[in-house]
Amino acid sequence: MELSDANLQTLTEYLKKTLDPDPAIRRPAEKFLESVEGNQNYPLLLLTLLEKSQDNVIKVCASVTFKNYIKRNWRIVEDEPNKICEADRAAIKANIVHLMLSSPEQIQKQLSDAISIIGREDFPQKWPDLLTEMVNRFQSGDFHVINGVLRTAHSLFKRYRHEFKSNELWTEIKLVLDAFALPLTNLFKATIELCSTHANDASALRILFSSLILISKLFYSLNFQDLPEFFEDNMETWMNNFHTLLTLDNKLLQTDDEEEAGLLELLKSQICDNAALYAQKYDEEFQRYLPRFVTAIWNLLVTTGQEVKYDLLVSNAIQFLASVCERPHYKNLFEDQNTLTSICEKVIVPNMEFRAADEEAFEDNSEEYIRRDLEGSDIDTRRRAACDLVRGLCKFFEGPVTGIFSGYVNSMLQEYAKNPSVNWKHKDAAIYLVTSLASKAQTQKHGITQANELVNLTEFFVNHILPDLKSANVNEFPVLKADGIKYIMIFRNQVPKEHLLVSIPLLINHLQAESIVVHTYAAHALERLFTMRGPNNATLFTAAEIAPFVEILLTNLFKALTLPGSSENEYIMKAIMRSFSLLQEAIIPYIPTLITQLTQKLLAVSKNPSKPHFNHYMFEAICLSIRITCKANPAAVVNFEEALFLVFTEILQNDVQEFIPYVFQVMSLLLETHKNDIPSSYMALFPHLLQPVLWERTGNIPALVRLLQAFLERGSNTIASAAADKIPGLLGVFQKLIASKANDHQGFYLLNSIIEHMPPESVDQYRKQIFILLFQRLQNSKTTKFIKSFLVFINLYCIKYGALALQEIFDGIQPKMFGMVLEKIIIPEIQKVSGNVEKKICAVGITKLLTECPPMMDTEYTKLWTPLLQSLIGLFELPEDDTIPDEEHFIDIEDTPGYQTAFSQLAFAGKKEHDPVGQMVNNPKIHLAQSLHKLSTACPGRVPSMVSTSLNAEALQYLQGYLQAASVTLL
């Protein structure tokens, strides 16, 4: 693509169309842009547009498209083509910083993100002058430019907060500090001085405070891994100024908006974070500043209002106190009973109250409310911070704190009892207080794992939680209902089983509540209870205990999906899946109606898949219905195919990328359920599965391989007779997969199925070529994963076609090749094979080589006979060798950049582990002994002498054990 006006014009038109609400116009435009993005100059055309276009909408659209393009294509993935040519890469890096700094803020943000994506891959090695170019701009004095640099630096360096320590990371941070720490500190001081100079100029202050926020964030990132020497030497400058800013109040920076945090609040909350970081990680160095910060932050908490805009500031300030109070040597700051009472009264209780804003979120923005409350993304809520502070204080002062709060809880409950309909918020706060007091340690999977001994959880449950859930009206006091259900969820391990059993029908009843939060919590609580484990790792609740409620449970769960706001509620769908899994055959009578409902739902969401978790659990539920029903009645598979195939066809025809891997997994499950031959409806699909375009998407590969394996297992004869022309296509897929380090194991899965199931004559003409491809890959890049798969394959081949056939095919490719493979690969590497079935295949294969391959006994290969036997005994007796060479750090498939539907394994579509050796050999050690005995009868005297002269003593002892166990001797 040339950088021409005509191309700019075409690009402008297509970008316009991507903004069109009509999918018939939007989708083809998106597809067109996707098809041309591999061309040279495409990214430069986008950059030219966002610089020169007169239309602001097009500029913004070009900047977003450019950022997404960089996100998808910049990273160079091993084994995959480089998607951006070197000339484009160089041109982008040469121009982007300047372009970003001279663009309006909206575009600046997009380009800044793009720089940080490029920086993550190329900085510092491939982009050494990036830092210098950025630091030089600090001198410009133009804060629009300075803020652009700071924003980019922030998005570039914030990964230091969560990267694992490594020499590479230290080197990079040191390089950044050497170039950046001093200019940043000077900029910080200069900006603070300018704040005094412009104290009465609101617009100047806004820009300066934006800079201070970014500078404070950079301070956090650069100090996170360790305390840099530079910052330790300049701590006075930073901490004194941070303290001044914490106590600063400027009327011009106060906002009227009650919701949105202003610059002052954002800056102070970042400073609280910075202070908490130093208090936790560098307490010795920070000690002399700490009391000042505690006082300033305490004053801040006592004087800040209840408005939503202060939430982040208040929660960060409380988190600072929480991190300080649980450090042993700050204990003395909190020991005084009056201090504790004051903290409880002035900080904790007021911030646990359920405010009007919370009520609004509960009713009108329930999805966000649930995410914060259930999934712990409530990091920045006041309640969560207050809860953490309670936990922190309980570390050293559990008795006094529990005592102070018990009084509060009782008085709140008394207030509620006086007039429930007016005072329900008092009870809500009481439940929250009890929860935060009682829970010392919590996990998503198990709820509370450690509880405060001083709180009687069961008594509170019986007296204050159950009555709310037993009331006939499920829509009354929805917040208290949600609190009660959440209490069951959180303390499910502390409340005795008999009380939980009583709550199950109550929870089922609450699935009908109108409030989204209430019926979602009810579904989530049921799902959590159904996963609890009792003794012997069985589920705590048995299908028999839940049996009386089956019908109402399933009815209410599916009805809940029809309630407004919950048509794609992932918690409800997960509860459906979990109920199926727990109840097993108890659900069979209901399956015909349930599968219809699931299929309708699948059809509806496939039009626009937007909730990945919901979709995943839906497919899991479909798999469970198939598994449970077909286990009892295999013939029922036909009914499922009738119900599902129409929808599946539509999904495949419309190329619904997110669902295709799921469809293939469900089809594999259905096909594996057929006992005999493959139905013709599947055979019609077979050629389509070999189309290269399907294999381009990494997310499809595991599911497609499994489906092809199912075809080979069930219908190899049909394929050999009716689709022999497709075998090269199958091998083409194998060839593509084997070339990739990420997917070579999938190639071997496919190859093993071909070898195991296809009639030998249908594969004869391709065999040599298969081995040649494998040897080429071994020469080009020999990785541990490849070796392990290769060993399993050649041993499977040996079992299937005989040891002599294996020796002949190797030596047919190149004379003496068989000996080289034994010496260089099988003998030294066999210890790396993992997995019981894999080890069994290798053991049986090697036994065949030792005992059924004449050249091993009377050619130059004989010298390898004992080392091979020694390595087989090692495979049986030595621990697995799981070392991986340093240079082999794979990019995991999940790490590949850009939006690729990653493969999501369906647990309930799981493939049973298949043992190709099966009953032929039950115990490979006995099998070895028997095979050696048989060999020794054929050539008496040779085997014992080979064994006794060359095998080491330990291995010989093990071998004698096998011979005894098999009741045979060597002649």
Phi, psi and omega in degrees: 000122180279157175279071184245161179299323182298316180292324177297320180296313180300315182298318179302315182297317181291324178297319178303316183293331181291347179265358184287132181294339183280117183301331181296333177267319187292313187298312179300325180294317179298318179298320181297313181298322178297323184287334182261355188291346178279351184284148176297146180078352180304311181296328182288328175297318179298315181295323178297317180299314186287346177270319193252344185298146179276341186266117185297323180299318180295321179301311182295317181298318179296323182291321179292316180299319180297314181300315181294326178297315179297318182300320182283325196243347189292316184296134178266117183261132180304144180073356180243152182296148175287120190275349179233125185291156186300323181297318178295318181300314182296317182295320180298311184294329181289330189252340196292324183294313180300316182297317181298317185287338181261006182264157174296160192306318184301320181280326179304319181298317181296315182292325178298318177297318181298318179300319183289330176293316179295317181300322181301326181271318194257338184274139356271337190304309188266002180216060190294332186270006182300312184297314182301315181300321181288313183298322179302330182288343177301331184288347189295334182075354180266113187288342173295318179290313182300316181294327175298315179297314182297318181298317180294317180300319181298314182289338179281320188265349187291344177292342178298342182288336184229014178278149175286149179298137174199160180298322181299317180294316180301317182298317181295314182297321180298317179300317180295315182298317181301323184270334197246331189297314182293308178303324180293317180295317179296320179296320180301311181296316182297320182294320180294320177298317179297328178297322179290315181301318184258029186304339182253009182249101188300316186291323177295319181298322181299317180293317182295321180290328174299320179295316182298323178298313181295320179298318181294324178292320178296321177304315182298313183296317185286340181260359191289315187288318181198167181276109181291146182303319182301314183288330177294318179293331183253022184300322180305310181302309185293311188290321179297318180291321177300318182296317179300316182294327180296325185264000184284142172220121180236119183306327185292339183262358179282143183248154178276339183295129181275342186268309192275128178293137179273177183299321182298315181294318182296320180294313182296322181291327177292323178295322175300319178298316181297319180294320180296322179300312181293320181296324182279317191260330186233049191297327180298310182293330187271349191308319186286343178269342192301309183305321179300317181291320179301315180297313183298318183287325176299313179298321179300316182293320185287335186258355184272140184284182184270002184296153183299327185297340179267002188302313183296317181298310183297316183293321177294323179294318179294320179299325177298311179299320181297320182287332180283319190287345179261008175269128187308318188275006170254004185307321185300336181292339188243002190293325186297131181304323181294322179298314181300315181298318181297317179298314182299315188284318190265338184247309190286304185300313181300328183272002174262353184294145177275109188269172178303322181295324179292321181296321180296315179296320181302319184273317192255342182226056191296327182299315179294319180300315181295318182300318182288320189279319185270320190264005176072020174271024180265031182309320186261024177264152180298317183301315183296317181295316180299320179298317179295324180293320177301314181298318180299314182295324182293344181300317181250340188232042187303314182301299182303319183293317179298320179299312181300315185286329179303320178300314179299315183300314182298316183291326178295317181293325177295317178302315181300314185299329181298318183204081188307317188292335178266322190258024184298335181293334178295319181292322179302314181295323180297316180297319181296319179297315180299317181299314184288330178290321190277335188265113180267322180218139187219144171229156178299322188285321188245003185071214181286130180252344177220131183236157177287121184296339188278356182249125180272097189289322183292318181299315179298321180299311184293319186278327190239341183262307183305316182305320180296320184283338181276347184296144189296329186269107184287348183261001182275142179045061185302325182295318180291325177298314180298320178300316182297317181293321180294325178300317179299317181299312187290317186257030183296337179273345182262328182281132183299153186303322184298327178288325179294321179298322178296325184282342184302309178298331179291319179295318179301320179298322183284354174294345180267358182298145180290326183295127180300318182298316184294311183289333175292315179297321181298316180296316182295320181296317179299316182298317179295318181296322183289344179265354183296145182253139176258203177297156181060021177062012174280163179295145183298319178261132180269162178302325182296323181290330182270345185312318182300339186255003190308308188297312183292325178299307183294319180300310184292325179297313181290328177294323182300330179291346179264356180288147181304132177088355183236022184294335175232052184275112187294331180292321180293316182295325179293323178293324177298311180302314184292324178296315177304313186296321182285317190279337179047235190296346177298341182269351187308315181301335185266350187305314183308317180284324183293320183293328176297315180295319179295321181293320178297319180296317180300316180298317182295313185283340181291344178293328180202081185292121183230350183239090186304320182292316179304312183298319181298311182294328179297314179294324177299317181296321178298315180299319180297317180302317182294310183302310186294315183291314186285342175294319180280327185212089185305331183294340182294350181304327182298321180296321179294319180298319178298318184289323192262330192297327179298313180295318180301316181301316181297318180298316181291319181292323181274002178052054177281092191306319185296330188264343188301314178300326179293316182301317181296323180292318180294321179296322177300315181300315180296316184293322179293339180285333177293130185275324187260241185275174181277130175298152185297331181300327178284319182300328180296331182279334190311309182300327183293333183290345182265001182294130184305326186300325180295328185275354178294327185271119184302327182297336181280336195302306183300321183290320180294318180299316181298319181294318178296323177298320179297319177300315183292321181294317188269333191222035184299325181293319179298317181296317182296324184270316189262343185224037182302330180291350180269350183297317176303324177298317178300316181289332176296319177298314179303317182297319180296316184291322186292337182282348186254130179297328183285328188243009184300327180297327178294322177300320179292323177305315183294313182298317180299320179293322179298312182297318186288320191254331186287143176301134187309319185295335182284344183251349187315308188293344185259350191302312184299318180299322179301312182295322180298317179301318182294320180293323178299315180295322179300320180291319186285314178206106184263105179251160180303315183299319181295315181302314182301313181294321182297317180298316180297317182298311186293329178288324176295319179300318181297319179294320187284315188252353180099152184294323182295321180299322180293314180299319183293321182291322178297309184288341176286333179283320182198132181305143179065009180299322183303316180296321180296318180296317179300311188287319188267337186240300189296306186296312183283336190254352190300334181297342184279346183295134180235160179097133186298314182296317181298317180295322181295316179302313182296320181296315182291320179297314181294322177302318178297317180299321183288324193243350183232021182234093185311318181303337179291340185262335187216044172219191178292351178286347185300328181297343181267356186297309183292316177303326180292318178296318179302316183291329178292317178296325175299318179300322179290319197250334184272156177294152180298140178271103184255021179287145178234130181303150185305323188285354183263077173252103186287145164283122178290152181302322183296341184276351185295138192284172173081175183270098173240132177297112178288156181287132176244113182288128175275119183299320187271004172258007188311143180273134176293144179295129186253131180249104184293339179280323173056223186284348182305320177226118177272314183238107185299332181291314178297320180300319178298314182300314182295320182292322178294321179300315182298317180298318184291334177287332181285325179225080188304143174088333186285315186297311180302322183289321178297319183291314188285333182277325190247343185279138180289161192302317183296314180298321180298320179298315178300316183298318178302321178300316180297317183296319179297314182299328182270358182055044176228164176230165177265130184269000000 
